[in-house]
Structure formats: structure tokens, C-alpha cells
């Protein structure tokens, strides 16, 4: 059984062909995950998609409100 984080990674890989769909799914994923998982997702996303979608990643992850 996949964790939510692993499931989201799978979804992002499948929609990575379309910029707006990728951004929509990433924004949804960030809202669903706990802060620790968002950190892991962020690291993974920049590694996987940083060359193609850096602007999208910056926009989505910058909008994340941090509670400490």
C-alpha cells in the first residue's frame, strides 16, 4: 500500500506533461500533506522537475504557510 506522499509523487509524474495540470495537482498535494511530508515533496519535486517547472515549484511552495 502506498503512502499519501508516494501516491502524490505518482500523480505528479503522470500529469507532468501539462504545466497547468501539474500546478493544480501540486497545489492540492501541498494542502493535503503535513509539513514534514511537504518538505520531502519539495526536495523530490525540485530534483525531478526543477529544470522544467522551477517557476511553478517556486510559486506553489512559496505559497505554503509555515506554522512552527
PQR file with spaces between the fields and no chain letter, atoms N, CA, C, O and H, PARSE charges and radii, in Angstrom:
ATOM       1  N    UNK     1       0.836   -1.180    0.000 -0.4000 1.5000
ATOM       2  CA   UNK     1       0.000    0.000    0.000 -0.0000 2.0000
ATOM       3  C    UNK     1       0.889    1.254    0.000  0.5500 1.7000
ATOM       4  O    UNK     1       1.859    1.345    0.752 -0.5500 1.4000
ATOM       5  N    UNK     2       0.536    2.204   -0.852 -0.4000 1.5000
ATOM       6  CA   UNK     2       1.316    3.431   -0.968 -0.0000 2.0000
ATOM       7  C    UNK     2       0.938    4.451    0.102  0.5500 1.7000
ATOM       8  O    UNK     2      -0.227    4.571    0.481 -0.5500 1.4000
ATOM       9  H    UNK     2      -0.253    2.130   -1.463  0.4000 1.0000
ATOM      10  N    UNK     3       1.926    5.171    0.573 -0.4000 1.5000
ATOM      11  CA   UNK     3       1.639    6.286    1.469 -0.0000 2.0000
ATOM      12  C    UNK     3       1.059    7.419    0.618  0.5500 1.7000
ATOM      13  O    UNK     3       1.162    7.392   -0.608 -0.5500 1.4000
ATOM      14  H    UNK     3       2.873    5.074    0.265  0.4000 1.0000
ATOM      15  N    UNK     4       0.461    8.395    1.259 -0.4000 1.5000
ATOM      16  CA   UNK     4      -0.104    9.536    0.535 -0.0000 2.0000
ATOM      17  C    UNK     4       0.986   10.254   -0.245  0.5500 1.7000
ATOM      18  O    UNK     4       0.761   10.669   -1.382 -0.5500 1.4000
ATOM      19  H    UNK     4       0.377    8.417    2.255  0.4000 1.0000
ATOM      20  N    UNK     5       2.154   10.406    0.345 -0.4000 1.5000
ATOM      21  CA   UNK     5       3.258   11.081   -0.322 -0.0000 2.0000
ATOM      22  C    UNK     5       3.669   10.334   -1.594  0.5500 1.7000
ATOM      23  O    UNK     5       3.869   10.950   -2.641 -0.5500 1.4000
ATOM      24  H    UNK     5       2.337   10.070    1.269  0.4000 1.0000
ATOM      25  N    UNK     6       3.790    9.038   -1.504 -0.4000 1.5000
ATOM      26  CA   UNK     6       4.171    8.238   -2.671 -0.0000 2.0000
ATOM      27  C    UNK     6       3.087    8.292   -3.748  0.5500 1.7000
ATOM      28  O    UNK     6       3.393    8.342   -4.939 -0.5500 1.4000
ATOM      29  H    UNK     6       3.627    8.537   -0.654  0.4000 1.0000
ATOM      30  N    UNK     7       1.848    8.282   -3.335 -0.4000 1.5000
ATOM      31  CA   UNK     7       0.728    8.388   -4.267 -0.0000 2.0000
ATOM      32  C    UNK     7       0.785    9.734   -5.007  0.5500 1.7000
ATOM      33  O    UNK     7       0.599    9.788   -6.223 -0.5500 1.4000
ATOM      34  H    UNK     7       1.600    8.242   -2.367  0.4000 1.0000
ATOM      35  N    UNK     8       1.041   10.808   -4.269 -0.4000 1.5000
ATOM      36  CA   UNK     8       1.131   12.135   -4.873 -0.0000 2.0000
ATOM      37  C    UNK     8       2.286   12.205   -5.863  0.5500 1.7000
ATOM      38  O    UNK     8       2.152   12.807   -6.928 -0.5500 1.4000
ATOM      39  H    UNK     8       1.192   10.765   -3.281  0.4000 1.0000
ATOM      40  N    UNK     9       3.397   11.607   -5.530 -0.4000 1.5000
ATOM      41  CA   UNK     9       4.538   11.583   -6.452 -0.0000 2.0000
ATOM      42  C    UNK     9       4.146   10.891   -7.754  0.5500 1.7000
ATOM      43  O    UNK     9       4.508   11.348   -8.838 -0.5500 1.4000
ATOM      44  H    UNK     9       3.506   11.118   -4.664  0.4000 1.0000
ATOM      45  N    UNK    10       3.416    9.802   -7.647 -0.4000 1.5000
ATOM      46  CA   UNK    10       2.959    9.077   -8.833 -0.0000 2.0000
ATOM      47  C    UNK    10       2.053    9.959   -9.689  0.5500 1.7000
ATOM      48  O    UNK    10       2.200   10.014  -10.910 -0.5500 1.4000
ATOM      49  H    UNK    10       3.122    9.431   -6.766  0.4000 1.0000
ATOM      50  N    UNK    11       1.123   10.643   -9.043 -0.4000 1.5000
ATOM      51  CA   UNK    11       0.207   11.532   -9.759 -0.0000 2.0000
ATOM      52  C    UNK    11       0.982   12.642  -10.467  0.5500 1.7000
ATOM      53  O    UNK    11       0.734   12.929  -11.638 -0.5500 1.4000
ATOM      54  H    UNK    11       1.003   10.599   -8.051  0.4000 1.0000
ATOM      55  N    UNK    12       1.919   13.262   -9.755 -0.4000 1.5000
ATOM      56  CA   UNK    12       2.692   14.356  -10.353 -0.0000 2.0000
ATOM      57  C    UNK    12       3.498   13.892  -11.561  0.5500 1.7000
ATOM      58  O    UNK    12       3.615   14.622  -12.545 -0.5500 1.4000
ATOM      59  H    UNK    12       2.120   13.029   -8.804  0.4000 1.0000
ATOM      60  N    UNK    13       4.044   12.706  -11.495 -0.4000 1.5000
ATOM      61  CA   UNK    13       4.775   12.171  -12.641 -0.0000 2.0000
ATOM      62  C    UNK    13       3.841   11.968  -13.834  0.5500 1.7000
ATOM      63  O    UNK    13       4.217   12.224  -14.978 -0.5500 1.4000
ATOM      64  H    UNK    13       3.949   12.113  -10.696  0.4000 1.0000
ATOM      65  N    UNK    14       2.626   11.508  -13.557 -0.4000 1.5000
ATOM      66  CA   UNK    14       1.678   11.235  -14.639 -0.0000 2.0000
ATOM      67  C    UNK    14       1.131   12.505  -15.290  0.5500 1.7000
ATOM      68  O    UNK    14       0.794   12.489  -16.474 -0.5500 1.4000
ATOM      69  H    UNK    14       2.320   11.300  -12.627  0.4000 1.0000
ATOM      70  N    UNK    15       1.038   13.605  -14.539 -0.4000 1.5000
ATOM      71  CA   UNK    15       0.498   14.846  -15.105 -0.0000 2.0000
ATOM      72  C    UNK    15       1.591   15.826  -15.513  0.5500 1.7000
ATOM      73  O    UNK    15       1.285   16.948  -15.916 -0.5500 1.4000
ATOM      74  H    UNK    15       1.311   13.618  -13.577  0.4000 1.0000
ATOM      75  N    UNK    16       2.839   15.435  -15.420 -0.4000 1.5000
ATOM      76  CA   UNK    16       3.942   16.357  -15.680 -0.0000 2.0000
ATOM      77  C    UNK    16       4.024   16.808  -17.145  0.5500 1.7000
ATOM      78  O    UNK    16       4.804   17.706  -17.463 -0.5500 1.4000
ATOM      79  H    UNK    16       3.087   14.524  -15.092  0.4000 1.0000
ATOM      80  N    UNK    17       3.252   16.215  -18.019 -0.4000 1.5000
ATOM      81  CA   UNK    17       3.242   16.618  -19.420 -0.0000 2.0000
ATOM      82  C    UNK    17       2.508   17.949  -19.618  0.5500 1.7000
ATOM      83  O    UNK    17       2.694   18.606  -20.642 -0.5500 1.4000
ATOM      84  H    UNK    17       2.619   15.486  -17.761  0.4000 1.0000
ATOM      85  N    UNK    18       1.671   18.355  -18.642 -0.4000 1.5000
ATOM      86  CA   UNK    18       0.849   19.553  -18.766 -0.0000 2.0000
ATOM      87  C    UNK    18       1.118   20.497  -17.599  0.5500 1.7000
ATOM      88  O    UNK    18       0.873   20.150  -16.444 -0.5500 1.4000
ATOM      89  H    UNK    18       1.520   17.821  -17.810  0.4000 1.0000
ATOM      90  N    UNK    19       1.615   21.675  -17.901 -0.4000 1.5000
ATOM      91  CA   UNK    19       2.026   22.635  -16.873 -0.0000 2.0000
ATOM      92  C    UNK    19       0.891   23.012  -15.918  0.5500 1.7000
ATOM      93  O    UNK    19       1.075   22.977  -14.701 -0.5500 1.4000
ATOM      94  H    UNK    19       1.814   21.957  -18.840  0.4000 1.0000
ATOM      95  N    UNK    20      -0.270   23.368  -16.450 -0.4000 1.5000
ATOM      96  CA   UNK    20      -1.367   23.822  -15.582 -0.0000 2.0000
ATOM      97  C    UNK    20      -1.918   22.680  -14.736  0.5500 1.7000
ATOM      98  O    UNK    20      -2.271   22.888  -13.575 -0.5500 1.4000
ATOM      99  H    UNK    20      -0.420   23.396  -17.438  0.4000 1.0000
ATOM     100  N    UNK    21      -1.994   21.501  -15.291 -0.4000 1.5000
ATOM     101  CA   UNK    21      -2.450   20.340  -14.528 -0.0000 2.0000
ATOM     102  C    UNK    21      -1.448   19.986  -13.431  0.5500 1.7000
ATOM     103  O    UNK    21      -1.837   19.645  -12.313 -0.5500 1.4000
ATOM     104  H    UNK    21      -1.707   21.333  -16.235  0.4000 1.0000
ATOM     105  N    UNK    22      -0.174   20.066  -13.751 -0.4000 1.5000
ATOM     106  CA   UNK    22       0.873   19.810  -12.771 -0.0000 2.0000
ATOM     107  C    UNK    22       0.770   20.797  -11.607  0.5500 1.7000
ATOM     108  O    UNK    22       0.845   20.407  -10.442 -0.5500 1.4000
ATOM     109  H    UNK    22       0.142   20.343  -14.658  0.4000 1.0000
ATOM     110  N    UNK    23       0.599   22.071  -11.937 -0.4000 1.5000
ATOM     111  CA   UNK    23       0.492   23.100  -10.898 -0.0000 2.0000
ATOM     112  C    UNK    23      -0.743   22.867  -10.022  0.5500 1.7000
ATOM     113  O    UNK    23      -0.675   23.001   -8.800 -0.5500 1.4000
ATOM     114  H    UNK    23       0.538   22.388  -12.883  0.4000 1.0000
ATOM     115  N    UNK    24      -1.841   22.526  -10.634 -0.4000 1.5000
ATOM     116  CA   UNK    24      -3.082   22.273   -9.894 -0.0000 2.0000
ATOM     117  C    UNK    24      -2.915   21.097   -8.931  0.5500 1.7000
ATOM     118  O    UNK    24      -3.312   21.183   -7.769 -0.5500 1.4000
ATOM     119  H    UNK    24      -1.896   22.417  -11.626  0.4000 1.0000
ATOM     120  N    UNK    25      -2.335   20.013   -9.406 -0.4000 1.5000
ATOM     121  CA   UNK    25      -2.143   18.827   -8.569 -0.0000 2.0000
ATOM     122  C    UNK    25      -1.122   19.081   -7.468  0.5500 1.7000
ATOM     123  O    UNK    25      -1.279   18.586   -6.352 -0.5500 1.4000
ATOM     124  H    UNK    25      -2.013   19.942  -10.350  0.4000 1.0000
ATOM     125  N    UNK    26      -0.090   19.840   -7.767 -0.4000 1.5000
ATOM     126  CA   UNK    26       0.919   20.160   -6.756 -0.0000 2.0000
ATOM     127  C    UNK    26       0.316   21.017   -5.648  0.5500 1.7000
ATOM     128  O    UNK    26       0.557   20.768   -4.467 -0.5500 1.4000
ATOM     129  H    UNK    26       0.038   20.242   -8.674  0.4000 1.0000
ATOM     130  N    UNK    27      -0.457   22.013   -6.022 -0.4000 1.5000
ATOM     131  CA   UNK    27      -1.097   22.875   -5.020 -0.0000 2.0000
ATOM     132  C    UNK    27      -2.035   22.061   -4.133  0.5500 1.7000
ATOM     133  O    UNK    27      -2.080   22.267   -2.920 -0.5500 1.4000
ATOM     134  H    UNK    27      -0.653   22.215   -6.981  0.4000 1.0000
ATOM     135  N    UNK    28      -2.775   21.150   -4.727 -0.4000 1.5000
ATOM     136  CA   UNK    28      -3.685   20.288   -3.974 -0.0000 2.0000
ATOM     137  C    UNK    28      -2.891   19.390   -3.017  0.5500 1.7000
ATOM     138  O    UNK    28      -3.280   19.197   -1.865 -0.5500 1.4000
ATOM     139  H    UNK    28      -2.739   20.982   -5.712  0.4000 1.0000
ATOM     140  N    UNK    29      -1.796   18.856   -3.503 -0.4000 1.5000
ATOM     141  CA   UNK    29      -0.962   17.967   -2.693 -0.0000 2.0000
ATOM     142  C    UNK    29      -0.391   18.692   -1.475  0.5500 1.7000
ATOM     143  O    UNK    29      -0.361   18.139   -0.375 -0.5500 1.4000
ATOM     144  H    UNK    29      -1.480   19.012   -4.439  0.4000 1.0000
ATOM     145  N    UNK    30       0.055   19.913   -1.672 -0.4000 1.5000
ATOM     146  CA   UNK    30       0.647   20.687   -0.577 -0.0000 2.0000
ATOM     147  C    UNK    30      -0.373   20.906    0.533  0.5500 1.7000
ATOM     148  O    UNK    30      -0.024   20.896    1.714 -0.5500 1.4000
ATOM     149  H    UNK    30       0.030   20.362   -2.565  0.4000 1.0000
ATOM     150  N    UNK    31      -1.611   21.100    0.161 -0.4000 1.5000
ATOM     151  CA   UNK    31      -2.671   21.297    1.156 -0.0000 2.0000
ATOM     152  C    UNK    31      -2.975   20.022    1.931  0.5500 1.7000
ATOM     153  O    UNK    31      -3.359   20.080    3.099 -0.5500 1.4000
ATOM     154  H    UNK    31      -1.895   21.109   -0.797  0.4000 1.0000
ATOM     155  N    UNK    32      -2.803   18.871    1.287 -0.4000 1.5000
ATOM     156  CA   UNK    32      -3.142   17.591    1.909 -0.0000 2.0000
ATOM     157  C    UNK    32      -2.091   17.067    2.883  0.5500 1.7000
ATOM     158  O    UNK    32      -2.419   16.373    3.846 -0.5500 1.4000
ATOM     159  H    UNK    32      -2.491   18.823    0.338  0.4000 1.0000
ATOM     160  N    UNK    33      -0.842   17.397    2.629 -0.4000 1.5000
ATOM     161  CA   UNK    33       0.251   16.795    3.388 -0.0000 2.0000
ATOM     162  C    UNK    33       0.589   17.577    4.656  0.5500 1.7000
ATOM     163  O    UNK    33       0.324   18.774    4.767 -0.5500 1.4000
ATOM     164  H    UNK    33      -0.576   17.961    1.847  0.4000 1.0000
ATOM     165  N    UNK    34       1.178   16.863    5.596 -0.4000 1.5000
ATOM     166  CA   UNK    34       1.681   17.507    6.808 -0.0000 2.0000
ATOM     167  C    UNK    34       3.029   18.173    6.470  0.5500 1.7000
ATOM     168  O    UNK    34       3.674   17.794    5.493 -0.5500 1.4000
ATOM     169  H    UNK    34       1.394   15.891    5.505  0.4000 1.0000
ATOM     170  N    UNK    35       3.452   19.156    7.268 -0.4000 1.5000
ATOM     171  CA   UNK    35       4.681   19.907    6.945 -0.0000 2.0000
ATOM     172  C    UNK    35       5.918   19.039    6.666  0.5500 1.7000
ATOM     173  O    UNK    35       6.692   19.350    5.760 -0.5500 1.4000
ATOM     174  H    UNK    35       2.928   19.464    8.061  0.4000 1.0000
ATOM     175  N    UNK    36       6.106   17.987    7.410 -0.4000 1.5000
ATOM     176  CA   UNK    36       7.270   17.109    7.192 -0.0000 2.0000
ATOM     177  C    UNK    36       7.221   16.493    5.787  0.5500 1.7000
ATOM     178  O    UNK    36       8.238   16.406    5.099 -0.5500 1.4000
ATOM     179  H    UNK    36       5.478   17.734    8.146  0.4000 1.0000
ATOM     180  N    UNK    37       6.027   16.070    5.379 -0.4000 1.5000
ATOM     181  CA   UNK    37       5.873   15.471    4.052 -0.0000 2.0000
ATOM     182  C    UNK    37       6.018   16.520    2.955  0.5500 1.7000
ATOM     183  O    UNK    37       6.524   16.222    1.873 -0.5500 1.4000
ATOM     184  H    UNK    37       5.201   16.140    5.938  0.4000 1.0000
ATOM     185  N    UNK    38       5.577   17.744    3.227 -0.4000 1.5000
ATOM     186  CA   UNK    38       5.730   18.823    2.241 -0.0000 2.0000
ATOM     187  C    UNK    38       7.211   19.079    1.987  0.5500 1.7000
ATOM     188  O    UNK    38       7.615   19.302    0.845 -0.5500 1.4000
ATOM     189  H    UNK    38       5.166   17.987    4.105  0.4000 1.0000
ATOM     190  N    UNK    39       8.016   19.049    3.038 -0.4000 1.5000
ATOM     191  CA   UNK    39       9.469   19.211    2.885 -0.0000 2.0000
ATOM     192  C    UNK    39      10.052   18.130    1.981  0.5500 1.7000
ATOM     193  O    UNK    39      10.867   18.411    1.102 -0.5500 1.4000
ATOM     194  H    UNK    39       7.687   18.868    3.965  0.4000 1.0000
ATOM     195  N    UNK    40       9.623   16.899    2.208 -0.4000 1.5000
ATOM     196  CA   UNK    40      10.103   15.781    1.396 -0.0000 2.0000
ATOM     197  C    UNK    40       9.646   15.927   -0.048  0.5500 1.7000
ATOM     198  O    UNK    40      10.410   15.679   -0.982 -0.5500 1.4000
ATOM     199  H    UNK    40       8.961   16.671    2.922  0.4000 1.0000
ATOM     200  N    UNK    41       8.384   16.333   -0.222 -0.4000 1.5000
ATOM     201  CA   UNK    41       7.848   16.526   -1.570 -0.0000 2.0000
ATOM     202  C    UNK    41       8.602   17.642   -2.287  0.5500 1.7000
ATOM     203  O    UNK    41       8.931   17.517   -3.466 -0.5500 1.4000
ATOM     204  H    UNK    41       7.764   16.534    0.536  0.4000 1.0000
ATOM     205  N    UNK    42       8.870   18.715   -1.583 -0.4000 1.5000
ATOM     206  CA   UNK    42       9.585   19.842   -2.175 -0.0000 2.0000
ATOM     207  C    UNK    42      10.959   19.409   -2.680  0.5500 1.7000
ATOM     208  O    UNK    42      11.336   19.710   -3.812 -0.5500 1.4000
ATOM     209  H    UNK    42       8.602   18.817   -0.624  0.4000 1.0000
ATOM     210  N    UNK    43      11.685   18.715   -1.849 -0.4000 1.5000
ATOM     211  CA   UNK    43      13.021   18.230   -2.229 -0.0000 2.0000
ATOM     212  C    UNK    43      12.928   17.333   -3.466  0.5500 1.7000
ATOM     213  O    UNK    43      13.711   17.475   -4.405 -0.5500 1.4000
ATOM     214  H    UNK    43      11.378   18.470   -0.929  0.4000 1.0000
ATOM     215  N    UNK    44      11.971   16.416   -3.457 -0.4000 1.5000
ATOM     216  CA   UNK    44      11.778   15.491   -4.570 -0.0000 2.0000
ATOM     217  C    UNK    44      11.380   16.235   -5.847  0.5500 1.7000
ATOM     218  O    UNK    44      11.907   15.952   -6.923 -0.5500 1.4000
ATOM     219  H    UNK    44      11.335   16.301   -2.694  0.4000 1.0000
ATOM     220  N    UNK    45      10.447   17.189   -5.725 -0.4000 1.5000
ATOM     221  CA   UNK    45       9.971   17.934   -6.896 -0.0000 2.0000
ATOM     222  C    UNK    45      11.087   18.724   -7.559  0.5500 1.7000
ATOM     223  O    UNK    45      11.212   18.723   -8.783 -0.5500 1.4000
ATOM     224  H    UNK    45      10.020   17.419   -4.851  0.4000 1.0000
ATOM     225  N    UNK    46      11.900   19.398   -6.751 -0.4000 1.5000
ATOM     226  CA   UNK    46      12.991   20.169   -7.339 -0.0000 2.0000
ATOM     227  C    UNK    46      14.005   19.253   -8.018  0.5500 1.7000
ATOM     228  O    UNK    46      14.596   19.623   -9.032 -0.5500 1.4000
ATOM     229  H    UNK    46      11.798   19.398   -5.756  0.4000 1.0000
ATOM     230  N    UNK    47      14.203   18.077   -7.471 -0.4000 1.5000
ATOM     231  CA   UNK    47      15.111   17.110   -8.085 -0.0000 2.0000
ATOM     232  C    UNK    47      14.534   16.575   -9.400  0.5500 1.7000
ATOM     233  O    UNK    47      15.246   16.482  -10.401 -0.5500 1.4000
ATOM     234  H    UNK    47      13.722   17.776   -6.647  0.4000 1.0000
ATOM     235  N    UNK    48      13.253   16.229   -9.394 -0.4000 1.5000
ATOM     236  CA   UNK    48      12.606   15.625  -10.562 -0.0000 2.0000
ATOM     237  C    UNK    48      12.226   16.633  -11.644  0.5500 1.7000
ATOM     238  O    UNK    48      12.411   16.369  -12.832 -0.5500 1.4000
ATOM     239  H    UNK    48      12.676   16.305   -8.582  0.4000 1.0000
ATOM     240  N    UNK    49      11.700   17.778  -11.238 -0.4000 1.5000
ATOM     241  CA   UNK    49      11.088   18.708  -12.191 -0.0000 2.0000
ATOM     242  C    UNK    49      11.688   20.111  -12.183  0.5500 1.7000
ATOM     243  O    UNK    49      11.173   21.005  -12.856 -0.5500 1.4000
ATOM     244  H    UNK    49      11.550   17.992  -10.273  0.4000 1.0000
ATOM     245  N    UNK    50      12.750   20.311  -11.445 -0.4000 1.5000
ATOM     246  CA   UNK    50      13.334   21.639  -11.287 -0.0000 2.0000
ATOM     247  C    UNK    50      13.744   22.311  -12.581  0.5500 1.7000
ATOM     248  O    UNK    50      13.622   23.529  -12.709 -0.5500 1.4000
ATOM     249  H    UNK    50      13.168   19.585  -10.899  0.4000 1.0000
ATOM     250  N    UNK    51      14.221   21.551  -13.529 -0.4000 1.5000
ATOM     251  CA   UNK    51      14.675   22.135  -14.794 -0.0000 2.0000
ATOM     252  C    UNK    51      13.503   22.605  -15.650  0.5500 1.7000
ATOM     253  O    UNK    51      13.620   23.596  -16.372 -0.5500 1.4000
ATOM     254  H    UNK    51      14.321   20.561  -13.425  0.4000 1.0000
ATOM     255  N    UNK    52      12.390   21.909  -15.574 -0.4000 1.5000
ATOM     256  CA   UNK    52      11.244   22.209  -16.429 -0.0000 2.0000
ATOM     257  C    UNK    52      10.249   23.148  -15.756  0.5500 1.7000
ATOM     258  O    UNK    52       9.741   24.072  -16.390 -0.5500 1.4000
ATOM     259  H    UNK    52      12.296   21.104  -14.988  0.4000 1.0000
ATOM     260  N    UNK    53       9.968   22.915  -14.473 -0.4000 1.5000
ATOM     261  CA   UNK    53       8.894   23.622  -13.783 -0.0000 2.0000
ATOM     262  C    UNK    53       9.363   24.446  -12.586  0.5500 1.7000
ATOM     263  O    UNK    53       8.620   24.589  -11.615 -0.5500 1.4000
ATOM     264  H    UNK    53      10.381   22.164  -13.958  0.4000 1.0000
ATOM     265  N    UNK    54      10.564   24.983  -12.634 -0.4000 1.5000
ATOM     266  CA   UNK    54      11.089   25.738  -11.489 -0.0000 2.0000
ATOM     267  C    UNK    54      10.159   26.888  -11.085  0.5500 1.7000
ATOM     268  O    UNK    54       9.944   27.106   -9.893 -0.5500 1.4000
ATOM     269  H    UNK    54      11.167   24.867  -13.422  0.4000 1.0000
ATOM     270  N    UNK    55       9.617   27.611  -12.032 -0.4000 1.5000
ATOM     271  CA   UNK    55       8.734   28.736  -11.728 -0.0000 2.0000
ATOM     272  C    UNK    55       7.474   28.244  -11.009  0.5500 1.7000
ATOM     273  O    UNK    55       7.034   28.849  -10.032 -0.5500 1.4000
ATOM     274  H    UNK    55       9.792   27.434  -13.001  0.4000 1.0000
ATOM     275  N    UNK    56       6.906   27.155  -11.497 -0.4000 1.5000
ATOM     276  CA   UNK    56       5.713   26.571  -10.880 -0.0000 2.0000
ATOM     277  C    UNK    56       6.028   26.113   -9.464  0.5500 1.7000
ATOM     278  O    UNK    56       5.257   26.368   -8.539 -0.5500 1.4000
ATOM     279  H    UNK    56       7.264   26.664  -12.291  0.4000 1.0000
ATOM     280  N    UNK    57       7.145   25.447   -9.297 -0.4000 1.5000
ATOM     281  CA   UNK    57       7.541   24.958   -7.976 -0.0000 2.0000
ATOM     282  C    UNK    57       7.758   26.124   -7.015  0.5500 1.7000
ATOM     283  O    UNK    57       7.299   26.086   -5.874 -0.5500 1.4000
ATOM     284  H    UNK    57       7.772   25.240  -10.048  0.4000 1.0000
ATOM     285  N    UNK    58       8.449   27.146   -7.472 -0.4000 1.5000
ATOM     286  CA   UNK    58       8.681   28.313   -6.612 -0.0000 2.0000
ATOM     287  C    UNK    58       7.361   28.928   -6.177  0.5500 1.7000
ATOM     288  O    UNK    58       7.188   29.275   -5.008 -0.5500 1.4000
ATOM     289  H    UNK    58       8.822   27.177   -8.399  0.4000 1.0000
ATOM     290  N    UNK    59       6.427   29.064   -7.115 -0.4000 1.5000
ATOM     291  CA   UNK    59       5.134   29.668   -6.819 -0.0000 2.0000
ATOM     292  C    UNK    59       4.346   28.815   -5.830  0.5500 1.7000
ATOM     293  O    UNK    59       3.810   29.342   -4.855 -0.5500 1.4000
ATOM     294  H    UNK    59       6.567   28.782   -8.065  0.4000 1.0000
ATOM     295  N    UNK    60       4.268   27.533   -6.061 -0.4000 1.5000
ATOM     296  CA   UNK    60       3.466   26.654   -5.203 -0.0000 2.0000
ATOM     297  C    UNK    60       4.061   26.530   -3.802  0.5500 1.7000
ATOM     298  O    UNK    60       3.334   26.617   -2.811 -0.5500 1.4000
ATOM     299  H    UNK    60       4.703   27.105   -6.854  0.4000 1.0000
ATOM     300  N    UNK    61       5.364   26.329   -3.713 -0.4000 1.5000
ATOM     301  CA   UNK    61       5.972   26.146   -2.397 -0.0000 2.0000
ATOM     302  C    UNK    61       6.125   27.455   -1.623  0.5500 1.7000
ATOM     303  O    UNK    61       6.174   27.439   -0.393 -0.5500 1.4000
ATOM     304  H    UNK    61       5.953   26.259   -4.517  0.4000 1.0000
ATOM     305  N    UNK    62       6.200   28.577   -2.320 -0.4000 1.5000
ATOM     306  CA   UNK    62       6.278   29.872   -1.642 -0.0000 2.0000
ATOM     307  C    UNK    62       4.943   30.214   -0.987  0.5500 1.7000
ATOM     308  O    UNK    62       4.905   30.918    0.023 -0.5500 1.4000
ATOM     309  H    UNK    62       6.160   28.589   -3.319  0.4000 1.0000
ATOM     310  N    UNK    63       3.859   29.721   -1.557 -0.4000 1.5000
ATOM     311  CA   UNK    63       2.533   29.990   -1.004 -0.0000 2.0000
ATOM     312  C    UNK    63       2.214   29.203    0.227  0.5500 1.7000
ATOM     313  O    UNK    63       1.195   29.445    0.873 -0.5500 1.4000
ATOM     314  H    UNK    63       3.890   29.150   -2.377  0.4000 1.0000
ATOM     315  N    UNK    64       3.066   28.260    0.569 -0.4000 1.5000
ATOM     316  CA   UNK    64       2.862   27.398    1.739 -0.0000 2.0000
ATOM     317  C    UNK    64       3.052   28.203    3.016  0.5500 1.7000
ATOM     318  O    UNK    64       4.112   28.789    3.233 -0.5500 1.4000
ATOM     319  H    UNK    64       3.894   28.063    0.044  0.4000 1.0000
ATOM     320  N    UNK    65       2.044   28.230    3.844 -0.4000 1.5000
ATOM     321  CA   UNK    65       2.131   28.908    5.142 -0.0000 2.0000
ATOM     322  C    UNK    65       2.825   27.982    6.117  0.5500 1.7000
ATOM     323  O    UNK    65       2.470   26.809    6.236 -0.5500 1.4000
ATOM     324  H    UNK    65       1.183   27.754    3.668  0.4000 1.0000
ATOM     325  N    UNK    66       3.818   28.515    6.813 -0.4000 1.5000
ATOM     326  CA   UNK    66       4.554   27.677    7.774 -0.0000 2.0000
ATOM     327  C    UNK    66       4.098   27.975    9.192  0.5500 1.7000
ATOM     328  O    UNK    66       4.083   29.126    9.627 -0.5500 1.4000
ATOM     329  H    UNK    66       4.106   29.468    6.716  0.4000 1.0000
ATOM     330  N    UNK    67       3.732   26.934    9.894 -0.4000 1.5000
ATOM     331  CA   UNK    67       3.358   27.043   11.298 -0.0000 2.0000
ATOM     332  C    UNK    67       4.453   26.367   12.110  0.5500 1.7000
ATOM     333  O    UNK    67       4.777   25.204   11.870 -0.5500 1.4000
ATOM     334  H    UNK    67       3.744   25.999    9.541  0.4000 1.0000
ATOM     335  N    UNK    68       5.017   27.078   13.055 -0.4000 1.5000
ATOM     336  CA   UNK    68       6.082   26.472   13.876 -0.0000 2.0000
ATOM     337  C    UNK    68       5.696   26.448   15.322  0.5500 1.7000
ATOM     338  O    UNK    68       6.465   25.977   16.159 -0.5500 1.4000
ATOM     339  H    UNK    68       4.755   28.023   13.250  0.4000 1.0000
